[in-house]
Amino acid sequence: MDLNRVVTFLRVVEAGSFTAAAKDLHLPTSSVSRSVAKLERDLGIVLLERTTRSVSLTDAGRTYYERARDAVSGLDEAMQLAGEAAAEPSGIVRLAAPPELSGKITTTLGAFVRLHPKIHVDVVTTARGAELIGAEVDLAIVLGRLEDSSHMVRKLGTTVHRLYASASYLEQHGQPRAIADLSHHQAVLYRAADGRATWELTDPNGATVSVEVRGALSGDSFQFVLQGIVAGQGIGLLPEQCFAHEYNGAEQILPVLPELSAQGAVQSLVYASRHLPKRVKLLRDYLATEVHRGCAGF
């Protein structure tokens, strides 16, 4: 079957007449009419009821139109994807990242755009990235549990948190020697209620111990916790190698009970579907690879 005849038939239905379709296709009206007539002959059915001014679909024609429209649309998408694969990727990728990570992915994104200089990455700082997929962003980095949705999700991993304090705090209050000692220290807390929190800490043997801690300061970002630690306000849990190891301020950040760790939040990449533009796929795969090199460069 001649695919051109199928496409001509679709244009006639969408334009509403042979004359309008011929104008869109830059063909004589007689050629358009003959093409549809030949398609009807090939199929052995009448697709269109013709009048002097317009056309309308028969029942068989409507069924054929709906199936043919979807099939041709799929072919168009396949051709577009093939063209993207052959061409150098370009355009804008919109990425949502939570506040505690947005400033830490700069190095990773900088390396990505050096590899793909025609791609521009626009970062939106929000903890609601999954809600913006499709309408406002192409990809979202999400921390924590995801609500059920129709979006695609690629799990990046789970962060590992460790305890840190400033040198001045430890000089003044002493270095904790055991988990139980933490209950006697000030803590800089992440998303705590009423200045209290329970830290679930795991030792090298896999045993987990809970300790109740208190603190005069709590915040909803790890950047806040880091700044509180630097200011000497107490001991805090930070994602390993995401914050403390990169801090280059005037006051040193020191590990506390370094043999202990806490499981942090699950990191996930969320995106709309499997059929993504090449530029979006490239960034998605790059971020998924970089996460295994130490907190995804962030």
FENNOR-V797766 format. One record per residue. SS is DSSP state (hx for helix, st for strand, lp for the rest). OMEGA is omega as a letter, one per 20 degrees, with the letter a starting at -180 (* if undefined). NEAR is the number of other C-alpha atoms within 8 Angstrom. Layout:
BEGIN
SS;OMEGA;NEAR + SS;OMEGA;NEAR
END
This chain:
BEGIN
lp;a;3 + lp;a;5 + hx;r;6 + hx;r;6 + hx;r;11 + hx;r;11 + hx;r;9 + hx;r;12 + hx;r;10 + hx;a;11 + hx;r;9 + hx;a;13 + hx;a;11 + hx;r;7 + hx;r;9 + lp;r;11 + lp;r;11 + hx;a;13 + hx;a;7 + hx;r;10 + hx;r;16 + hx;r;13 + hx;r;10 + hx;a;7 + hx;a;6 + lp;r;6 + lp;r;9 + lp;r;8 + hx;a;11 + hx;r;6 + hx;r;8 + hx;a;13 + hx;r;9 + hx;a;8 + hx;r;11 + hx;r;12 + hx;r;8 + hx;r;9 + hx;r;10 + hx;r;11 + hx;r;8 + hx;a;7 + hx;a;6 + lp;r;6 + lp;r;7 + lp;a;9 + lp;a;12 + st;r;9 + st;a;9 + st;r;7 + lp;a;6 + lp;a;4 + lp;a;5 + lp;r;9 + st;r;12 + st;a;9 + st;r;11 + lp;r;10 + hx;r;7 + hx;r;10 + hx;r;11 + hx;r;10 + hx;a;8 + hx;a;9 + hx;a;9 + hx;r;8 + hx;a;8 + hx;r;10 + hx;a;9 + hx;a;8 + hx;r;8 + hx;r;9 + hx;r;8 + hx;r;8 + hx;r;8 + hx;r;8 + hx;r;8 + hx;r;8 + hx;r;8 + hx;r;8 + hx;r;10 + hx;r;8 + hx;r;8 + hx;a;11 + hx;a;9 + hx;a;6 + lp;r;6 + lp;a;7 + lp;a;11 + lp;r;10 + st;a;8 + st;r;9 + st;a;13 + st;a;12 + st;r;13 + st;r;13 + st;r;15 + lp;a;14 + hx;a;10 + hx;r;9 + hx;a;9 + hx;a;11 + lp;a;8 + lp;a;10 + lp;a;11 + hx;a;9 + hx;r;9 + hx;a;12 + hx;r;9 + hx;r;8 + hx;a;8 + hx;a;10 + hx;r;12 + hx;r;7 + hx;a;6 + lp;a;9 + lp;r;8 + lp;r;9 + st;r;12 + st;r;10 + st;r;10 + st;a;8 + st;r;9 + st;a;8 + st;a;9 + lp;r;9 + lp;a;8 + lp;a;7 + hx;a;15 + hx;a;10 + hx;a;5 + hx;a;9 + st;r;14 + lp;a;8 + lp;a;5 + lp;a;7 + st;r;13 + lp;a;12 + st;r;16 + st;r;14 + st;a;14 + st;r;14 + st;r;9 + lp;a;7 + lp;r;6 + lp;r;5 + lp;r;4 + lp;r;4 + lp;r;4 + lp;a;5 + lp;r;8 + st;a;9 + st;r;8 + st;r;7 + st;a;8 + st;a;10 + st;r;8 + st;a;9 + st;r;12 + st;a;10 + st;r;12 + st;a;14 + st;r;14 + st;r;14 + st;r;16 + st;r;16 + hx;a;11 + hx;r;7 + hx;a;12 + hx;r;10 + hx;a;8 + hx;a;6 + hx;r;7 + lp;r;7 + lp;r;7 + lp;a;9 + lp;a;6 + lp;a;7 + hx;a;9 + hx;a;7 + hx;a;9 + hx;a;11 + hx;r;10 + hx;a;7 + lp;r;11 + st;r;13 + st;r;13 + st;a;16 + st;r;16 + st;r;10 + lp;a;8 + lp;r;10 + st;r;6 + lp;r;4 + lp;r;11 + st;r;11 + st;r;10 + st;r;8 + st;r;9 + st;a;9 + st;a;11 + st;r;12 + lp;a;10 + lp;r;7 + lp;r;5 + lp;r;6 + lp;a;7 + st;r;8 + st;r;8 + st;r;8 + st;r;12 + st;r;9 + st;r;14 + st;r;12 + st;r;12 + st;a;8 + st;r;10 + st;a;12 + st;a;11 + lp;r;7 + lp;r;10 + hx;r;10 + hx;r;8 + hx;r;9 + hx;r;16 + hx;a;12 + hx;r;8 + hx;r;12 + hx;a;16 + hx;a;12 + lp;r;7 + lp;a;11 + lp;r;12 + lp;r;14 + st;a;14 + st;r;13 + st;r;11 + st;r;14 + st;a;12 + lp;r;11 + lp;r;9 + lp;a;13 + lp;a;11 + hx;a;12 + hx;a;7 + hx;a;7 + lp;a;7 + lp;a;5 + lp;a;5 + lp;a;4 + lp;a;7 + lp;r;9 + st;a;12 + st;r;8 + st;r;9 + st;a;11 + lp;a;10 + lp;r;8 + lp;a;6 + lp;r;11 + st;r;12 + st;r;11 + st;a;8 + st;a;9 + st;r;9 + st;r;12 + st;a;13 + st;r;12 + st;a;14 + st;r;14 + st;a;13 + lp;a;12 + lp;r;7 + lp;a;5 + lp;a;4 + lp;r;8 + lp;a;8 + hx;a;10 + hx;r;12 + hx;r;11 + hx;a;9 + hx;r;8 + hx;r;9 + hx;a;10 + hx;r;8 + hx;r;9 + hx;a;10 + hx;r;11 + hx;a;9 + hx;a;12 + hx;a;12 + hx;r;8 + hx;r;8 + lp;r;10 + hx;r;11 + hx;a;13 + hx;r;12 + lp;*;12
END
